[in-house]
Amino acid sequence: MRITVFGAAGNVGSRVVTEALGRGHEVTAVVRREARFPELPAAAHARTGDAADPRDVARLAAGQDVVVTATRPAQGSEGDLLTTTEGLLTGLSGTGVRLLVVGGAGSLTVPGTGGTTVADAPDFPPSWRPIALACNAQLAACRAATEVDWTYLSPPALLEPGTRTGRYRLGTDELIVDAKGESAVSMEDLAVALLDEAENPRHRRTRFTVGY
């Protein structure tokens, strides 16, 4: 497949690029500044572009099978996430190119709480609320898009660099927790799950989540 990754030098995006290249896909790795090109694998096609600009999105998605967005705004600019998502949806509208969005966990429901979301749980850190609300708006924008073949991946509560095990469990709208009540997956295995979905679509125009 031909895959374009926005946010290709970020924590998650870089792992998506690595996973896709390891599977033999042709990857266009997009960053906002050429100064970040040295951070990208030599096997990827390094390009500059702004995911918030529909013209850039259309240009970098031309001839591709899948576009992945793994961008994250800086603290204090969380509202930019919706602007970026709208740019992607506009740029891909009617093209037939599939959009895979690495989103947030805040809108997932917590098991055993009767439907309380992660973001509304009593122990949710207040400092995380702005990005959680931005991710909720991002998901809503995807759900409202009728001309884009999108999929939204919500991570578990804990997403950190780690080891690629190749294993994970799938869910839909409820946070995945293990026997100890913990919700986690490595960034490497999140990339595995995302590429598995790209290669074998199971969640078209819907949200899914992963965890151990």
For each residue, the residues with C-beta under 8 A, 3 or more apart:
1: 25 26 65 66 198 199
2: 25 26 28 63 64 65 66
3: 20 25 26 27 28 64 65 66 67 68 198
4: 27 28 30 60 61 64 66 67 68
5: 8 13 16 17 20 27 28 29 30 67 68 69 70
6: 13 30 49 51 60 67 68 69 70 71 88
7: 10 12 13 30 31 51 69 70 71 72
8: 5 13 14 16 17 29 30 31 40 44 70
9: 13 14 29 31 36 39 40
10: 7 13 14 70 71 72
11: 14 15 161 187
12: 7 15 16 70 102 159 187 190 191
13: 5 6 7 8 9 10 16 17 29 68 70 71 102
14: 8 9 10 11 17 18 39 40
15: 11 12 18 19 187 188 190 191
16: 5 8 12 13 19 20 68 70 102 191 194 195
17: 5 8 13 14 20 21 27 29 40 41 44
18: 14 15 21 22 41 191
19: 15 16 22 23 164 188 191 192 194 195
20: 3 5 16 17 23 25 27 195 198
21: 17 18 24 25 27 41 43 44
22: 18 19
23: 19 20 195 199
24: 21
25: 1 2 3 20 21 195
26: 1 2 3 45
27: 3 4 5 17 20 21 43 44 45
28: 2 3 4 5 44 45 47 60 64
29: 5 8 9 13 17 40 41 44 45 46 47
30: 4 5 6 7 8 47 48 49 51 60
31: 7 8 9 34 36 37 39 40 46 47 48 49
32: 36 48 49 50
33: 36 48
34: 31 37 48
35: 38
36: 9 31 32 33 39 40
37: 31 34 40 46
38: 35
39: 9 14 31 36
40: 8 9 14 17 29 31 36 37 44 46
41: 17 18 21 29 44
42:
43: 21 27
44: 8 17 21 27 28 29 40 41
45: 26 27 28 29
46: 29 31 37 40
47: 28 29 30 31 60
48: 30 31 32 33 34
49: 6 30 31 32 53 56 57 59 60
50: 32 53 56 87
51: 6 7 30 56 57 69 71 84 87 88
52: 80 83 84 86 87
53: 49 50 56 57 87 91
54: 57 58 87 88 90 91
55: 58 59 91
56: 49 50 51 53 59 60 87 91
57: 49 51 53 54 60 61 67 87 88 90 91 92
58: 54 55 61 62 91 92 95
59: 49 55 56 62
60: 4 6 28 30 47 49 56 57 64 67
61: 4 57 58 64 67 91 92 95 97
62: 58 59
63: 2
64: 2 3 4 28 60 61 67 97
65: 1 2 3 97 98
66: 1 2 3 4 97 98 99 100 198
67: 3 4 5 6 57 60 61 64 88 92 97 98 99 100
68: 3 4 5 6 13 16 99 100 101 102 194 198
69: 5 6 7 51 84 85 88 99 100 101 102
70: 5 6 7 8 10 12 13 16 102
71: 6 7 10 13 51 81 84
72: 7 10 81 131
73: 77 78 79 80 81 84 131 134
74: 77 80
75: 78 130 131
76:
77: 73 74 80
78: 73 75 81 130 131 133 134
79: 73 82 83 134
80: 52 73 74 77 83 84
81: 71 72 73 78 84 85 131 134 135 137 138
82: 79 85 86 134 137 138 141
83: 52 79 80 86 87
84: 51 52 69 71 73 80 81 87 88
85: 69 81 82 88 89 101 138 141 142
86: 52 82 83 89 90 141
87: 50 51 52 53 54 56 57 83 84 90 91
88: 6 51 54 57 67 69 84 85 91 92 99 101
89: 85 86 92 93 99 141 142 145 148 150
90: 54 57 86 87 93
91: 53 54 55 56 57 58 61 87 88 95
92: 57 58 61 67 88 89 95 97 99 148
93: 89 90 145 147 148
94: 147
95: 58 61 91 92
96: 149
97: 61 64 65 66 67 92 149
98: 65 66 67 149 150 151 198 201
99: 66 67 68 69 88 89 92 142 148 149 150 151
100: 66 67 68 69 150 151 153 194 197 198
101: 68 69 85 88 138 142 150 151 152 153
102: 12 13 16 68 69 70 153 155 190 194
103: 135 138 139 152 153 154 155 207
104: 107 131 132 134 135 136 138 139 154 155
105: 108 118 132 135 154 155 156 157 159 175 183 209
106: 117 118 119 124 128 131 132 133 135 136
107: 104 117 118 119 132 135 136 139 154 173
108: 105 117 118 154 173 174 175 209
109: 113 115 116 117 118 173 174 175
110: 113 116 117 118 121 174 175
111: 174 175 177
112:
113: 109 110 116 121
114:
115: 109
116: 109 110 113 120 121
117: 106 107 108 109 110 120 121
118: 105 106 107 108 109 110 121 124 132 157 175
119: 106 107 124 128 129 132 133 136
120: 116 117 124
121: 110 113 116 117 118 124
122:
123:
124: 106 118 119 120 121 128 129 132
125: 128 129
126: 129
127: 130
128: 106 119 124 125 131 132
129: 119 124 125 126 132 133
130: 75 78 127 133 134
131: 72 73 75 78 81 104 106 128 134 135
132: 104 105 106 107 118 119 124 128 129 135 136
133: 78 106 119 129 130 136 137
134: 73 78 79 81 82 104 130 131 137 138
135: 81 103 104 105 106 107 131 132 138 139
136: 104 106 107 119 132 133 139 140
137: 81 82 133 134 140 141
138: 81 82 85 101 103 104 134 135 141 142 152
139: 103 104 107 135 136 142 143 152 154 207
140: 136 137 143 144
141: 82 85 86 89 137 138 144 145
142: 85 89 99 101 138 139 145 148 150 152 207
143: 139 140
144: 140 141
145: 89 93 141 142 148 150
146:
147: 93 94
148: 89 92 93 99 142 145
149: 96 97 98 99 204 205
150: 89 98 99 100 101 142 145 205
151: 98 99 100 101 197 201 203 204 205 206 207 208
152: 101 103 138 139 142 206 207 208
153: 100 101 102 103 190 193 194 197 207 208 209 210
154: 103 104 105 107 108 139 207 208 209
155: 102 103 104 105 159 185 190 209 210
156: 105 159 175 176 183 184 185 209 210 211 212
157: 105 118 175 182 183 184
158: 182 183 184 185
159: 12 105 155 156 184 185 186 187 190
160: 184 186 187
161: 11 186 187 188
162: 186 187 188 189
163: 186 188 189
164: 19 186 188 189 191 192
165: 168 186 188 189
166: 189 192
167: 189 212
168: 165 185 189 190 192 193 210 211 212
169: 176 210 211 212
170: 193 202 208 209 210
171: 174 175 176 208 209 210 211
172: 206 207 208 209
173: 107 108 109 207 209
174: 108 109 110 111 171 209
175: 105 108 109 110 111 118 156 157 171 183 209 211
176: 156 169 171 183 209 210 211 212
177: 111 180 181 182 183 211
178: 181 182 183 184 211 212
179:
180: 177
181: 177 178
182: 157 158 177 178
183: 105 156 157 158 175 176 177 178 211
184: 156 157 158 159 160 178 211 212
185: 155 156 158 159 168 189 190 193 210 211 212
186: 159 160 161 162 163 164 165 189 190
187: 11 12 15 159 160 161 162 190 191
188: 15 19 161 162 163 164 165 191 192
189: 162 163 164 165 166 167 168 185 186 192 193 210 212
190: 12 15 102 153 155 159 168 185 186 187 193 194 210
191: 12 15 16 18 19 164 187 188 194 195
192: 19 164 166 168 188 189 195 196
193: 153 168 170 185 189 190 196 197 210
194: 16 19 68 100 102 153 190 191 197 198
195: 16 19 20 23 25 191 192 198 199
196: 192 193 199 200
197: 100 151 153 193 194 200 201 202 203 208
198: 1 3 20 66 68 98 100 194 195 201
199: 1 23 195 196
200: 196 197
201: 98 151 197 198 204
202: 170 197 208
203: 151 197 206 207 208
204: 149 151 201
205: 149 150 151
206: 151 152 172 203
207: 103 139 142 151 152 153 154 172 173 203
208: 151 152 153 154 170 171 172 197 202 203
209: 105 108 153 154 155 156 170 171 172 173 174 175 176
210: 153 155 156 168 169 170 171 176 185 189 190 193
211: 156 168 169 171 175 176 177 178 183 184 185
212: 156 167 168 169 176 178 184 185 189
